[in-house]
Amino acid sequence: MLAPVTTPSSDDPPVRPLHTGVVVWLVVAAVVVAAVSARVWGPRGGCTILCLTLVALGVARALGPEPGLPGVAVRSRTFDVAGYLVLAALLGGLAWTTGNLAG
């Protein structure tokens, strides 16, 4: 015998992903790695790590299911992806066209 089909009611709590903070902690870890690499290899290395992190966030937001990853999905998908990728391009461009600021 098959179970009856039920539809969620408005009284049901919203379904949330199990590990909502994992992505946020990965971004925090990337920022720490970027800070350490900036200290070890110079500002260009740290900016490159931040640039790659922004590209990864843009790709994850573009390809991930809706409503998006917690902490990554802030606005609409188009705005988030464009924002992450434009910031990555600007940061990467500045990192590779300017001289070594630590000098």
C-alpha positions in Angstrom: 0.0 0.0 0.0 1.3 3.4 -0.9 1.6 6.2 1.6 -0.7 9.2 1.0 0.8 12.2 -0.7 0.9 15.2 1.5 1.8 18.8 0.6 3.7 21.0 3.0 1.5 23.4 4.9 2.4 26.9 6.0 2.8 25.6 9.6 5.8 23.4 8.6 9.2 24.9 9.5 11.3 25.8 6.4 13.8 23.2 5.3 17.3 24.3 5.9 20.6 22.8 4.7 22.4 20.8 7.4 25.8 22.6 7.3 24.9 26.2 6.8 28.2 27.6 8.1 30.6 25.4 6.2 30.9 27.8 3.2 31.4 30.8 5.4 34.2 29.0 7.3 35.8 28.0 4.0 35.8 31.7 2.9 37.3 32.7 6.3 40.0 30.1 5.9 40.7 31.4 2.4 41.1 35.0 3.8 43.5 33.7 6.4 45.5 31.8 3.8 45.6 35.0 1.7 46.8 37.0 4.6 49.6 34.5 5.4 50.6 34.3 1.7 50.7 38.1 1.5 53.1 38.1 4.4 55.2 35.3 3.0 55.2 36.0 -0.8 54.0 39.6 -0.9 50.8 41.4 -1.7 50.5 39.9 -5.2 50.3 36.3 -3.7 47.6 37.4 -1.2 45.6 39.2 -3.8 45.8 36.2 -6.1 44.4 33.9 -3.4 41.5 36.4 -2.8 40.9 36.6 -6.5 40.7 32.9 -6.9 38.3 32.7 -3.9 36.0 35.3 -5.5 36.0 33.3 -8.7 35.2 30.1 -6.8 32.3 31.9 -5.1 31.0 33.2 -8.4 31.1 29.7 -10.0 29.5 28.1 -7.0 26.7 30.7 -7.0 26.2 30.3 -10.7 26.0 26.5 -10.8 24.5 25.8 -7.4 20.8 25.1 -6.8 18.5 27.8 -5.5 18.1 29.4 -3.0 22.0 29.3 -3.0 24.6 28.6 -0.4 24.1 30.3 2.9 26.5 33.2 3.2 27.2 33.3 -0.5 23.7 34.0 -1.9 23.0 37.5 -0.8 20.9 38.9 -3.7 19.7 37.6 -6.9 21.8 34.9 -8.7 22.7 37.3 -11.5 23.7 40.1 -9.2 25.8 37.8 -7.0 27.6 36.1 -9.8 28.3 39.4 -11.6 29.5 41.0 -8.3 31.9 38.2 -7.4 33.4 37.9 -10.9 33.7 41.7 -11.4 35.4 42.0 -8.0 37.7 39.1 -8.9 38.7 40.7 -12.2 39.3 44.1 -10.6 41.4 42.6 -7.8 43.3 40.4 -10.1 44.0 43.3 -12.5 45.2 45.5 -9.7 47.4 42.7 -8.2 49.1 42.0 -11.5 49.5 45.5 -12.9 50.8 47.4 -9.9 54.3 47.0 -8.5 55.1 45.3 -5.3 53.5 47.5 -2.6 55.6 46.0 0.2 58.6 47.3 -1.6 
